[in-house]
Amino acid sequence: MLIGDLALVSAALFTGAAFYINFAEQPARLQLDDRSLLAQWKPAYKRGYVMQSTLAIVGFVLGVAAWWLSGTLAFLLGAVLLLANWP
């Protein structure tokens, strides 16, 4: 099922981006002085928000479509979990 594979790829990209930000980018950014930290953080946050929100929405839509076509509840659960961190 191609849609299920694409949903999995979207979720993996989202997870990889979140892992990179939390374990590589943010600790390195915290080594900067406050002025440099803020100057670097503002544009990085905007770009990261666009990238991760796009991946979350695409993964959600593909996950729901895969659930709809296959009836496998795991696809629906994964789709909902991709959007769960927004609030």
PyMOL commands that place a pseudoatom at each C-alpha (Angstrom):
pseudoatom trace, name=CA, resn=MET, resi=1, chain=A, elem=C, hetatm=0, pos=[0.000, 0.000, 0.000]
pseudoatom trace, name=CA, resn=LEU, resi=2, chain=A, elem=C, hetatm=0, pos=[1.743, 3.112, -1.298]
pseudoatom trace, name=CA, resn=ILE, resi=3, chain=A, elem=C, hetatm=0, pos=[-0.291, 5.552, 0.813]
pseudoatom trace, name=CA, resn=GLY, resi=4, chain=A, elem=C, hetatm=0, pos=[0.627, 3.707, 4.000]
pseudoatom trace, name=CA, resn=ASP, resi=5, chain=A, elem=C, hetatm=0, pos=[4.295, 3.778, 3.047]
pseudoatom trace, name=CA, resn=LEU, resi=6, chain=A, elem=C, hetatm=0, pos=[4.117, 7.510, 2.319]
pseudoatom trace, name=CA, resn=ALA, resi=7, chain=A, elem=C, hetatm=0, pos=[2.401, 8.103, 5.680]
pseudoatom trace, name=CA, resn=LEU, resi=8, chain=A, elem=C, hetatm=0, pos=[5.207, 6.212, 7.392]
pseudoatom trace, name=CA, resn=VAL, resi=9, chain=A, elem=C, hetatm=0, pos=[7.861, 8.211, 5.526]
pseudoatom trace, name=CA, resn=SER, resi=10, chain=A, elem=C, hetatm=0, pos=[6.169, 11.495, 6.533]
pseudoatom trace, name=CA, resn=ALA, resi=11, chain=A, elem=C, hetatm=0, pos=[6.037, 10.413, 10.170]
pseudoatom trace, name=CA, resn=ALA, resi=12, chain=A, elem=C, hetatm=0, pos=[9.679, 9.319, 10.061]
pseudoatom trace, name=CA, resn=LEU, resi=13, chain=A, elem=C, hetatm=0, pos=[10.777, 12.652, 8.581]
pseudoatom trace, name=CA, resn=PHE, resi=14, chain=A, elem=C, hetatm=0, pos=[8.789, 14.513, 11.249]
pseudoatom trace, name=CA, resn=THR, resi=15, chain=A, elem=C, hetatm=0, pos=[10.356, 12.390, 13.995]
pseudoatom trace, name=CA, resn=GLY, resi=16, chain=A, elem=C, hetatm=0, pos=[13.846, 12.800, 12.579]
pseudoatom trace, name=CA, resn=ALA, resi=17, chain=A, elem=C, hetatm=0, pos=[13.470, 16.568, 12.389]
pseudoatom trace, name=CA, resn=ALA, resi=18, chain=A, elem=C, hetatm=0, pos=[12.194, 16.743, 15.966]
pseudoatom trace, name=CA, resn=PHE, resi=19, chain=A, elem=C, hetatm=0, pos=[15.053, 14.530, 17.168]
pseudoatom trace, name=CA, resn=TYR, resi=20, chain=A, elem=C, hetatm=0, pos=[17.652, 16.659, 15.384]
pseudoatom trace, name=CA, resn=ILE, resi=21, chain=A, elem=C, hetatm=0, pos=[16.263, 19.903, 16.792]
pseudoatom trace, name=CA, resn=ASN, resi=22, chain=A, elem=C, hetatm=0, pos=[16.102, 18.609, 20.369]
pseudoatom trace, name=CA, resn=PHE, resi=23, chain=A, elem=C, hetatm=0, pos=[19.387, 16.732, 20.519]
pseudoatom trace, name=CA, resn=ALA, resi=24, chain=A, elem=C, hetatm=0, pos=[21.699, 18.624, 18.162]
pseudoatom trace, name=CA, resn=GLU, resi=25, chain=A, elem=C, hetatm=0, pos=[20.505, 22.070, 17.171]
pseudoatom trace, name=CA, resn=GLN, resi=26, chain=A, elem=C, hetatm=0, pos=[19.081, 23.385, 20.444]
pseudoatom trace, name=CA, resn=PRO, resi=27, chain=A, elem=C, hetatm=0, pos=[21.997, 22.301, 22.700]
pseudoatom trace, name=CA, resn=ALA, resi=28, chain=A, elem=C, hetatm=0, pos=[24.437, 23.880, 20.237]
pseudoatom trace, name=CA, resn=ARG, resi=29, chain=A, elem=C, hetatm=0, pos=[22.356, 27.051, 20.142]
pseudoatom trace, name=CA, resn=LEU, resi=30, chain=A, elem=C, hetatm=0, pos=[22.367, 27.271, 23.941]
pseudoatom trace, name=CA, resn=GLN, resi=31, chain=A, elem=C, hetatm=0, pos=[26.164, 27.635, 23.865]
pseudoatom trace, name=CA, resn=LEU, resi=32, chain=A, elem=C, hetatm=0, pos=[25.775, 31.082, 22.251]
pseudoatom trace, name=CA, resn=ASP, resi=33, chain=A, elem=C, hetatm=0, pos=[25.459, 34.369, 24.102]
pseudoatom trace, name=CA, resn=ASP, resi=34, chain=A, elem=C, hetatm=0, pos=[21.926, 35.725, 24.489]
pseudoatom trace, name=CA, resn=ARG, resi=35, chain=A, elem=C, hetatm=0, pos=[22.040, 38.197, 21.591]
pseudoatom trace, name=CA, resn=SER, resi=36, chain=A, elem=C, hetatm=0, pos=[23.430, 35.637, 19.127]
pseudoatom trace, name=CA, resn=LEU, resi=37, chain=A, elem=C, hetatm=0, pos=[21.051, 32.980, 20.437]
pseudoatom trace, name=CA, resn=LEU, resi=38, chain=A, elem=C, hetatm=0, pos=[18.015, 35.162, 19.756]
pseudoatom trace, name=CA, resn=ALA, resi=39, chain=A, elem=C, hetatm=0, pos=[19.301, 36.256, 16.356]
pseudoatom trace, name=CA, resn=GLN, resi=40, chain=A, elem=C, hetatm=0, pos=[19.800, 32.645, 15.317]
pseudoatom trace, name=CA, resn=TRP, resi=41, chain=A, elem=C, hetatm=0, pos=[16.672, 31.257, 16.965]
pseudoatom trace, name=CA, resn=LYS, resi=42, chain=A, elem=C, hetatm=0, pos=[14.071, 33.568, 15.356]
pseudoatom trace, name=CA, resn=PRO, resi=43, chain=A, elem=C, hetatm=0, pos=[14.619, 32.568, 11.706]
pseudoatom trace, name=CA, resn=ALA, resi=44, chain=A, elem=C, hetatm=0, pos=[15.309, 28.932, 12.628]
pseudoatom trace, name=CA, resn=TYR, resi=45, chain=A, elem=C, hetatm=0, pos=[12.010, 28.736, 14.523]
pseudoatom trace, name=CA, resn=LYS, resi=46, chain=A, elem=C, hetatm=0, pos=[10.044, 30.093, 11.565]
pseudoatom trace, name=CA, resn=ARG, resi=47, chain=A, elem=C, hetatm=0, pos=[11.633, 27.649, 9.128]
pseudoatom trace, name=CA, resn=GLY, resi=48, chain=A, elem=C, hetatm=0, pos=[11.247, 24.730, 11.520]
pseudoatom trace, name=CA, resn=TYR, resi=49, chain=A, elem=C, hetatm=0, pos=[7.604, 25.544, 12.167]
pseudoatom trace, name=CA, resn=VAL, resi=50, chain=A, elem=C, hetatm=0, pos=[6.805, 25.555, 8.460]
pseudoatom trace, name=CA, resn=MET, resi=51, chain=A, elem=C, hetatm=0, pos=[8.692, 22.312, 7.854]
pseudoatom trace, name=CA, resn=GLN, resi=52, chain=A, elem=C, hetatm=0, pos=[7.248, 20.383, 10.793]
pseudoatom trace, name=CA, resn=SER, resi=53, chain=A, elem=C, hetatm=0, pos=[3.691, 21.635, 10.357]
pseudoatom trace, name=CA, resn=THR, resi=54, chain=A, elem=C, hetatm=0, pos=[3.782, 20.616, 6.696]
pseudoatom trace, name=CA, resn=LEU, resi=55, chain=A, elem=C, hetatm=0, pos=[5.096, 17.157, 7.575]
pseudoatom trace, name=CA, resn=ALA, resi=56, chain=A, elem=C, hetatm=0, pos=[2.482, 16.759, 10.321]
pseudoatom trace, name=CA, resn=ILE, resi=57, chain=A, elem=C, hetatm=0, pos=[-0.405, 17.736, 8.044]
pseudoatom trace, name=CA, resn=VAL, resi=58, chain=A, elem=C, hetatm=0, pos=[0.793, 15.579, 5.140]
pseudoatom trace, name=CA, resn=GLY, resi=59, chain=A, elem=C, hetatm=0, pos=[1.398, 12.640, 7.477]
pseudoatom trace, name=CA, resn=PHE, resi=60, chain=A, elem=C, hetatm=0, pos=[-2.020, 13.089, 9.049]
pseudoatom trace, name=CA, resn=VAL, resi=61, chain=A, elem=C, hetatm=0, pos=[-3.830, 13.174, 5.711]
pseudoatom trace, name=CA, resn=LEU, resi=62, chain=A, elem=C, hetatm=0, pos=[-1.898, 10.181, 4.382]
pseudoatom trace, name=CA, resn=GLY, resi=63, chain=A, elem=C, hetatm=0, pos=[-2.421, 8.269, 7.636]
pseudoatom trace, name=CA, resn=VAL, resi=64, chain=A, elem=C, hetatm=0, pos=[-6.159, 8.853, 7.573]
pseudoatom trace, name=CA, resn=ALA, resi=65, chain=A, elem=C, hetatm=0, pos=[-6.291, 7.855, 3.899]
pseudoatom trace, name=CA, resn=ALA, resi=66, chain=A, elem=C, hetatm=0, pos=[-4.313, 4.677, 4.628]
pseudoatom trace, name=CA, resn=TRP, resi=67, chain=A, elem=C, hetatm=0, pos=[-6.659, 3.854, 7.510]
pseudoatom trace, name=CA, resn=TRP, resi=68, chain=A, elem=C, hetatm=0, pos=[-9.692, 4.525, 5.328]
pseudoatom trace, name=CA, resn=LEU, resi=69, chain=A, elem=C, hetatm=0, pos=[-8.426, 2.252, 2.565]
pseudoatom trace, name=CA, resn=SER, resi=70, chain=A, elem=C, hetatm=0, pos=[-7.046, -0.560, 4.715]
pseudoatom trace, name=CA, resn=GLY, resi=71, chain=A, elem=C, hetatm=0, pos=[-9.107, -0.420, 7.886]
pseudoatom trace, name=CA, resn=THR, resi=72, chain=A, elem=C, hetatm=0, pos=[-5.901, -0.753, 9.957]
pseudoatom trace, name=CA, resn=LEU, resi=73, chain=A, elem=C, hetatm=0, pos=[-6.387, 1.221, 13.149]
pseudoatom trace, name=CA, resn=ALA, resi=74, chain=A, elem=C, hetatm=0, pos=[-2.624, 1.785, 13.576]
pseudoatom trace, name=CA, resn=PHE, resi=75, chain=A, elem=C, hetatm=0, pos=[-2.673, 4.223, 10.643]
pseudoatom trace, name=CA, resn=LEU, resi=76, chain=A, elem=C, hetatm=0, pos=[-5.385, 6.310, 12.310]
pseudoatom trace, name=CA, resn=LEU, resi=77, chain=A, elem=C, hetatm=0, pos=[-3.570, 6.263, 15.647]
pseudoatom trace, name=CA, resn=GLY, resi=78, chain=A, elem=C, hetatm=0, pos=[-0.333, 7.405, 14.009]
pseudoatom trace, name=CA, resn=ALA, resi=79, chain=A, elem=C, hetatm=0, pos=[-2.153, 10.148, 12.113]
pseudoatom trace, name=CA, resn=VAL, resi=80, chain=A, elem=C, hetatm=0, pos=[-3.738, 11.493, 15.284]
pseudoatom trace, name=CA, resn=LEU, resi=81, chain=A, elem=C, hetatm=0, pos=[-0.420, 11.355, 17.159]
pseudoatom trace, name=CA, resn=LEU, resi=82, chain=A, elem=C, hetatm=0, pos=[1.227, 13.501, 14.500]
pseudoatom trace, name=CA, resn=LEU, resi=83, chain=A, elem=C, hetatm=0, pos=[-1.202, 16.313, 15.319]
pseudoatom trace, name=CA, resn=ALA, resi=84, chain=A, elem=C, hetatm=0, pos=[-1.271, 15.705, 19.084]
pseudoatom trace, name=CA, resn=ASN, resi=85, chain=A, elem=C, hetatm=0, pos=[1.695, 17.966, 19.863]
pseudoatom trace, name=CA, resn=TRP, resi=86, chain=A, elem=C, hetatm=0, pos=[0.210, 21.135, 18.325]
pseudoatom trace, name=CA, resn=PRO, resi=87, chain=A, elem=C, hetatm=0, pos=[-1.905, 22.266, 21.288]
for i in range(1, 87): cmd.bond("trace and resi %d" % i, "trace and resi %d" % (i + 1))
show_as sticks, trace
zoom trace
